[in-house]
Amino acid sequence: MESAHLFRIVGVLGAYRVEQAFALSIKRALANGLPTPNLRPSDLLRGGLRGLARDSLGAGLARPRLRAALRDAGARALLRYTVECALDPSQHVTFPAGPGGATRLSGQVGLAPAWAGGACDESCQRWVSACVLARANARGQRVPVVLSGRHPALAERAQVADAAGLVEEGTFVGNLFAARPALGVCGEAPSRSCAGTTAGASCPMRPIACGTLPAESVTVYLQRSTGVARN
C-alpha cells in the first residue's frame, strides 16, 4: 500500500479513502512511477510476459526464462506493477532473488485475481496491461493517480469525474503480453508519457482515437493541485 506520498490510503469497507485536501471515497487510488522505457521490448516483453500468462503467476515465475529475465532491474519493476495491477491486496507471489533468497510481490488493484490460480486469458491480459500503462511515466516519478474503468475493481467514472480536485489525464489500452506488444493512449499527447526519453528513441505508446475504446481500458485522473507533471 502506498503511504509515503501526497496522500495516504486507508481501507474502508472494501474501498479506499483518499485523505487529502479533498474528501473522496473511491475504490482505487495509488501512485504511478513505472519508467516508460521499461515498456519497450525487452527479454520480459519479447516472451516472458507472454509465457507468464499461459499459467498461474506462481507457475509462470518458476520458468527458467522468467527467472533469467528478472535479473534485470527494469524487468523486476515491470513485474511488480503487473502483479500489483492483477492481484488484490490479499494475494501475493514470490520468486527467487539470489542464492537462498526470494522476493515477495503483493497485489493492489485486483483486475485479475483469478490469475493467481490459472492462466490469464486475453481479457485478463488487456486489463492488466491497461493498468500497467496507466501507471507509467517517462521519469519514473511517483505521482498519485486514481484509476477508473468498467471493472468492479476500479473506481466508477461518474464518481471520479465529479470529484473536486481531480482532472482526467488520459485513457490507456493495450496488450503487453502479445507477441508484438500494443500500447495505446487517448486524451493526451504521447509526449506527456514519453517526455525525457533518449533522443531519437521511439515512444512505446501510440495515440489512438477515443471514440471506440475496448472495454478493457483504464482512465487516469490526477490531483489538479499537486503541481506535479505526470511526465
N, C-alpha and C positions, 0 to 999 in steps of 0.2 A: 504494500500500500504506500502511495506517495504521501509524505508528510512534511518534507523539508523545502517546500516551495512557497508560492504566494498564497496558497490556501492549504487547509488540512482537510482530509476526507474522513468522515465519521459514518459508520454503519448505522442505518436507521431503518428498521422494519424491512430488510432485504433491499433497500435502495441506498443511496448515498446523499449526504447533505454537504454542500459546499458552504463553509462558514467564512465569509469574507465581507467586503463592503456591501454586498447584496445578499439577500436571503433567497435561496432557491433550493427546492428539493428535486433532485434528478436521479437517474439510475447510473449514469456513468460520467465521472469527472476524473481526469488523471492528467499526467504530464506526458508530452511527447519528448523527442530528443534522439531518435534514431537518425544518425547521419545519412543524408540522401545517397552519398557514394556507396554505402553498404547495400543499396538496392541494385547496383549494377551487376551484370553476370559475374559470378564467382563460382568456386567449386560447389558451394552450397546451393546456388541458384541453378547451376547447369544440370544438376542431377540430385543433389542432396535433398532439397525440399520435395522434389517430385517423388523421390523414393520414400521420404518420410511419410507422405500422405497415403501410401499403399497399405499401411498397417497402423496399429495404435502408436501413439507417440513414444511410449516406452520401448516398444519393439523396434521402432524405426531408429531410435537413438542408439540402439545396440549394434547397428550395422557398421561394419568397418569403414565404409566410405564417409559416413556421417562423422564418425569419431575422428577420422583424419581431417575432415574439413573444419571441425570445431577447434583445431589447434590455432586457427586464425581468430584474432580478437573481433574483427568485423563480423565474421560468421557467428560467433557466440552472441554478439549484440543482436543480430537479426533473429537468432533462435529465441533469445529472451523475449523480444517483442512478439514473436509468433506465439509462444506459449502464453504470454500474458493476454493476448487477444483471444486465443482459442479457449482456454480453460477458465473456470470460475475460481473464486478465492479459496474454495475448499479443496482444490485439486493441485497437484504438483507432479513434476517429473524430475528424475535425476539422470546425470550422465557422467562418465569418468572424466576426471580432471587431474591428470598427472598420476604418478605412481601411488597407488593406495588411496587416492582422493576422489571426491565426487562433488559435483555442483548440483544444487537443487534450484529449480525454477518453479515459481508458483504462478497460478493463473490470476487474472484480474477481471477481465471483461465477461468472458463466458459465452462467446459466439459459437463455439463448437465443443461443448463439454464431452460429447459422446466420443470425440477423438481419443480420449484417454483409454477407451476400451475397444476401438475398432478403427477401420480405415476412414480417411477424410475424403468424402466424395466431392464432386465439382462445386456444389453449392457451399459446402464447408470451406473449400479452398478459396472461393471468392469472398466469403465473409471475412475470413481470417486475413486475406490479402488486403482487402479494403481497409481494415482496421490498422494493419501494419503501415500501409501507405499514409493513412491519415495521421499517424504519429511520427512521421519523418520530417526532418528539416535539414537544410544544407549544412548548417554549422553544428548540429548536434546539441543545440540549446534545449534546456528543459523548460518548455513553455506550457503552462496549464491550458488544457483544452477540454471541451465537452464533446462527446461523440453522440450523434443522433442517427437513427435509421429505422427501417421497418423490421426490427428484430426485437424480441422480448428483452434481450439483454441490454439494449440501447435506450437512451432517452427518446421520448416521442418528440417529433419535430415541432408540433404545436406548443408543447410545454416549454421547449428551449427557445423557440423563436420569439415568444412573448416575454422572455426573462429580461429584466433590466440589467444592463451592463454587459450583455453578450452580443457579439456580432458574428454573422455567418462568414466563414472564410472560403470554403470550397467543398466539393463532394468528390470522393475518391472511389475508384473501381479498379479491378484488375485481377490477375491470377499469377502470383509469384511461383506457383507450383508447376506451371505449364512448361513444356519443352522450350518454348520461346516466351519467357515471362512478359505479360502485358501489364502496363502501369498507366492509368489514365486519371485525369483530374479535370473537373469543370468548375467554373465560377471564380477562377483566379488565374493570373498569368503564370505559366510554368516557371518563369524566372524566380517567383517567390519561393518555390520549393527547391530551386536549383541554384540560386544565387550563391556566389562564393565557390563554385566548383572550379576545377582546374581549367585554365584557358584552353579552348579547343575541345574540351570533353563534351560529349553529348549528354543532354539531360535525360535521365531514365524515365521521366514522366512525360506523357504527351497530352496536349489539350484535347478535350472531347466535347461534343455537343451536350448541353444539359437537358435537352428535351426528351430524350429516350434513354434513360439510365436503367440498368438492370436492377432487380430487387436487391441484390447484394451490393449495396452502395452505402458508404458511411460519410455523413456530413460533419464537418468540423466547425465548432464555434469557439471563438476566443473571447477573453475578457477585454472589453473595449478600453478600459482604463489602465491596463498594465503598462502600456508604452513599450512592450517587448515585441519586436517583429518576429514572426514565425521563422523567417529565414535569417 
